[in-house]
Amino acid sequence: MDSGDTGTSVIATDRPSPIIRPSNTKQMFDFAVQPASFGSFDQWGCQWATDMDHAYKIGRREATSGEDQVIWKVPHSGQPMKWATVAGEGIA
């Protein structure tokens, strides 16, 4: 590739990798929602969500009963972690 008077050329592989990954990349984790009173994660007592937006919708719906809901981020390999708490009046 000719770059003019500098005598240098640009190789396509010198470009940084894209920040946005292809949409066919699988997530490495799932989201689940359960009442805060459970304390620790219960894979059988939670409601599984398809994505983070779905988890917030579940949390808001269930929080109307008056009990705070915890959204858990559950990696396919590793330990679940508390990600957010949804209260009846909003997200904590």
Buried (B, 14 or more C-beta within 10 A) or exposed (E): EEEEEEEEEEEEEEEEEEEEEEEEEEEEBBBBBBBBEEEEBEEEEBBBBEEBEBBBBBBBEBBEEEEBBBBBBBEEEEEBEEBBBBBEEEEE
